[in-house]
Each structure stands twice: as structure tokens, then as C-alpha cells.
């Protein structure tokens, strides 16, 4: 066989092997769409019957938009990202109250956000903050936990933009507060004490909103620029709530598949792949073994041979070395040497296989 024939044979053999290696793990049920526009739709979510765990996990994909937009169930809550760690990223309208230089009202909007009672979603108290912006601002947020309600808020007053610090919501020009857990319905209201007359030239409006904390960085420009902004990013928590004690049962009473763990959360549970596995814990075979030997940061074998196992890995002595145990420590020692160069590791951390010439 000539050199050219060998070259093409290598190409023909390597191409299908590369395709097999590069094949990504599925995130949706077989035969189900895994995208809506730019949003990935992992199971237990789905866009049609037979593709989701139950109707709470329905994602409506509206193809009249370009690209298509994803919405929770059959509602109007736009979805921008879904994670298997229990987060749904969405947006929330900004409440506004604006005046002209004479104190006449030019804009006034309340903002509210309603989720389904006893559903799988709540507004995340760990990922979001309630924020109010303005130098003549009184802002409040009323929230509901089932039939129970609460009201909280903050006040921001300042008579000069010189006092407003950039990149920190310090209480001058911007104030913030946390929100309680397990909130399913909020109303945001904003107002002013003097209709912005003394600060109109640099702060003509009051603003209030729930926002994803990691995506909000206050700037003094917000005092003016938010007049033209409608929404801010917000995060919802989700969990499976068909059986709040599912993780405590010995029988297969939850949605967690092989090589995954059931994690109890408020009013429900979530699943995660067990240590040494990654993927979608809600799909059969969705948690796949991680080959720690392909990435040196995932193993401690250093100069030893790494052997991948299901869910873990072992370290083996390299050729020319053999296993020894000295004073409850084990390591690899060079063959046919008397000065014993040792690589010592804690007992029980790895299984070793000795090799010899």
C-alpha cells in the first residue's frame, strides 16, 4: 500500500472515531426538541406533551418571534436560561415614577410578577435583590408566600449627584434590600416626596425592581438612563414538588436516575449527578462517567499512571516501579534499587497495581 492510500485509510478510520468521541450527551428526552430559539430545554422541562416531567415543566416555544422565544407553561413569563441546578432565568418589569421640572407626572408604572400557587417556582431570595434608584425615591415591594404577605422597601434621598457613588448601591442614589424566601407573587411601587422638583435635572424618576444580583452594577448614569429601560434580569428557583418526602424513601419514588443523588429542598427535591459523574440526572443514563485521567486537575496521580474507573479513578505504579507499604503509607519504589525512592500517598486513597520489568 502506497503512502497516499495509507493517508486516506487513516482519514476514513479517524473520522467516524472523532464523531463518536465528540457526540454530546443528550439533555432532552429522545425525539424531543432541546432548544427554543437560543434557550436550551433540558428534561424535566419540555416543549410538548411527552417531553416534560409534568405540566409544571412545560415550556411554550413561540415561533412567531425570530428567534423563537420560550415562556413558562402557557403564560407570558419569558425564559432566557434554564439550569439543572434549579434556576430559571427570566426578566421583570421596572416600576417607574417620573416628573418634569415643574413637578408634573410624566410616567407612572407599578410592576408585578405572579407565579402559580403551589407550583414548582419561587422568586429566588439568594440570587435576587430588591433595588430602588433615584434621589427622591420611596420604594416598596409587597410579596406573597401563599396567602401570607409582607412589605419591605427602602428610601433614597440626595440633593446633588456629587454624592452618588458609582458601582456601589450605598443608599445614596441607590438602595437595596433582600427578599424573603419562597415568594410567588410580588408588587413593586415607587413614589417621591417632592415630585423630583429639587433634583429633576439629574434624577427625574424613581425606579424599583427585583434584579439578579450578579448582573446588576449601579452607575450614576442609571438616574437618567433607566427611563428608556423596560426590564431587568431576575432568577426563579425550581424544584420537583410531587412528593416532598421522596428523598427519604427507600423505594424508587423520585425522578432521580442511576448514578444520581436526591437533594431535598424547600417543599420538594432536585436531582444531581453523583460524584464522578456529569450530565442530566433526570434522564435514564443521563449521568455519565467523568474520565478524570483526561484532565490532570481532576486527579492526583502526578507522575503515576492514571486508570479511569466508573465514578472514580486509580493510580498505578509506572513501569520499572513496584508497590510498597511502609508504616501505613504506600507508594511506588524503583525496581532493583536499594536506596528506595518513595512516592508516598495516604492509605486507602487509591488502589495501586504494581508493575515490574
N, C-alpha and C positions, 0 to 999 in steps of 0.2 A: 504494500500500500504506500503510495507516494505521500509527500508532506502535505499537499493540498487536500487529499482525501482524508488524512488524519485530522486536519484542521476542521473540516466540515463535520466530521464524525463527533468531535469534541463539542462543537456548537449544537448539534442535534441532540446530544445527550444532556448537555448542561442546561439548555433552555427549559425543558419540562421540569428538571430538578429545581431550577430557580423559581419557577412558577409555584411549585409545591411549597417551598420554603417561605415565599413571600405572601402566601394566602392568609389574609387577616381572619381573626376569629369572628364569627357572626355575633351581632348584637341583638338581632330581632329573631322571631320565630321563623322557621323555614317557610319560604314563599310569601313573607310579609315585607312591606316596604320598611326600610330602615332609615329613610331620610324624608323630610318635608322641607323643601327649599334648602336652606343652609343649616337646618337643625337635624341632628341625629336623633332617631327614635328607638331607644333600646327597650327590649322587653324588661319589665312587665307592661310598659307603655305600648300602644299600637294605634294604627290609624283606621282600622276596620275590625268588624266582628271576627273573632277567631285569632286576632293578633295581639290582643291585650289580656291582662290577667282578669280584670273585671271592668265594668263600665266607668269606674272612677279613674281608670288609667287611659281612657280614650283621648286621643289627640286628633282634633279635627284639622285636616290639611286643606286650606283654601287655595285652590289653584287659580282663582281669578286674579291673584296678585302675581307679580313677576319680580323676584322668585316667589313661589308659594309661601304662605305664612301658616304657622302652627298655632293652634288655640287649644286651651284646656277644654275637654269634653266638647259640648256644642255651644260654648259660651263665647265671650269676647275678650278673654284674657290671653293676650299674645305671649307665646313661649319663645324665648331666644336661645335656651340651652337646657338640657336635661342631664343630670349625672346620676349614676348608680349609687352614689354616696348619700342620696336623699335630698338633693337640691333641684329645684326648678327655677330657672332664671326668667324673669318677666319684666314688665315695666309698670309704672304707676304715675298717674297724672299729678301735676303740681297745682296746689291751691294758691291762688293769687288774689291780691287786693291792691289796686293801683289808683293813683290820683294825679291830676295835673297840678301845675304850680299854684292854682287858685284853691286847691283842695277838693276839686270836683272828681268824683269817682269815674275812672275810665275802664277799669276791668275789675271783675269780682267773680271768682270761681271757688267753690268748695271742691274737694277731691274725696272720693270714697272708693273703697275696694272691698268687694264682698266675695267670700268663698262659700262653698257648700257646707251647711251644718253637718257635723258628724262625718265629714268627708275625710279624704286622705291628706289634705293640705292644710297647713297653717302658715302664717307670716313669720318668717324666721326671726327670732329675737337675738340670735347670735351673729347673723350676717348683716342685719339692717340697723339703722339708726333713724330716729325722727329728727329732722333738721328744719330750722327756721332761719330765714335770711332777711335782712333789712335793718335800717337804723331807726325805724319807728314801727316795730313789729311785736304783735302779741299773737302767738300761735298755739293751737291746741290740737291734740289728736284724741278722739274718742274711740276706744276699742271694745270689742265684744268677744268674750270667751263663752261660747254657747249663749245662755240667757243672761250671764253676768257681764256688766260693763265697767269700764274705768275711763278716766280722763286724765291726761297729763299734758305737759307742754313746756314752753319757755318764752322768755321775753328778751328782745334785743333792742337796745336804745343807744344811739350815739349821735352827736351833733356835728361831727366832722369826719370826713373819710380818712383823715390823717391818723385816726385812732384805730382804723381797721387793719388788722394784720393779715397778710396773705398766708395761705397754706396751713392755717390753723383755725378751727372753729372754736374761738376762745370765749365767746359770749358777747363780743363787740362786733356787730355786723352779722354775726352768725352764732347761733346757739343750737345745742343738740341734747337729746336725752335718749335713753334706751326705751325699748318697748317690752311689755310683758310677754311671757311665753304663751303658746297655744292660742294666739289671736286669729280669728277667722273673718273679722269684719272691722273696718276702720273708717272713720270720717275725720278729715283734716280741715280745720278752719283757720283763717288768718285775718287779722284786723290791725288797726293802727290807733294810736291815742290822739294824734293831731293831724290825721289825714295827710301825712308826709309833707306838710307845708314848710316846715323848717329845714327839711333835708331833701326836698324834691329834686334839686339839681344833680345829686349823686345817688339818691335812694328813693325813687318814686313809687316803689312797690314793696309789699310784704309777700314772702313766699313761704310755703310749708310743704313738706313731702317726706315720705318714707323712702330711704335710699340704701342701696347696697354699700356698706361702709367702705369696702376696699376700692370702690370705683368713684368715690366722692373725695374731691380735694378742693376745699374752699379757696376762692380768689375774690379780691375786692371787685373785680370786673363783674362778678355774679350779681351785684347790686343792680346793675343795668341790663346785663346780657340775658338774664333769665326771663325777661319779658317775652322773648321770642322762642323759649324752650317749653315744650308741652309736657314731656315725660322724663322720668329718671329711672334707672335700673333698680329692680327690687328682687329679693330672693324668697322663695317659698320652701318650706320643709315638707317632705312627703314620707309616708310610711304605709305599710300594709296593715289594715285595721280590721280584717275579718275575724281575727282571734287574738285578743291581747295577751293570752297566756300560751301562745303557740310555741314559744321558745322553751317553755318549762315542761313540755310533754315529751314523752319518750318515743311515741309513735310518730310516723311521718305526717305531722299535722300542720306543716307550714310550706311556704313556697321555695324554701332553700334547697338547692340541688346538691349533688355529690361534690365533695371537696369544698364545701362552703359552710359558714357558721351563721347561726341565727342570732341577731343582735336586738335585744329588747330596747324600745324607745317609748316615749310617752304615748300611751293609747295604741300601741301596735308594735311592729318589729320591722327590721330590714335585714337583708342578707349581705354577706361579704365573703369573697373567696378566702379559703383558709390560707395560713402562712405557707409560702412556697408555690402558690397558685395565683393566677390572674385571669380576668375575663368577666363574663356575666354570670353571677351566681344564681340567677333565676332561670337560666336555660339548661336543659339536660346536657351535660358535657360542656357547659359554658365556662367552668373554671379549669383552665389548662395549666399544666406544669410549667413552672419557670425554670429554664436551664441556667442555673447560677454559674455554670462553668463558662458560659459565653461572655460573662461580664465580671471582670476581676473585682469590681466594687461590691459584688453580691456574695463573694466567698472569701475565706481566709486561708486558702491553700498556699498562697505566695509561691515559693519555689517547688511546691509539691504538685503532683498530678491531681487534677480535679475530676471527679466522676459524678455525673448527674444521676440522681435518683428521683422517684416521684415525690414531689413536695419538698425535696431537700437535696443534699449532695454529700459526698465523702471525699476525703483527701487521702491519696495513696503515695507511698514512697516511690521516688523516681528510680529508674533502672540504675543499679550499682549501689543502692542503699537498701537497708532492711529495718524492720520494726524492732525496737527495744522498749522495755518498760523499766524505769529506774525510779525507785522511791515514789511510786504512784504517779509518775509522769511518763508519758510515752512520746516517742519521736523517731526520726529516721537517722540511721547511722551508716556511714560509708562501709561497704563490704571490704574485707581483707585489710582493715586498718586497726591499729591498737590504740591510737590516740583519741578515738571516739568523738567525732564532731557531731554534736547533737542539735537537732531542731526540736525543741520541747513544746508541747501543747497540753492544755488541761485534759485530764482523764474524762472520757465519756463524751467529749465534744464531737469527735469524728470516729468513724470506723476506718481502720488502716488495713491495707493489703501490702504485704512485703513482696519485694521483687529481688531477684538475685541474678547474677551473670550466668 
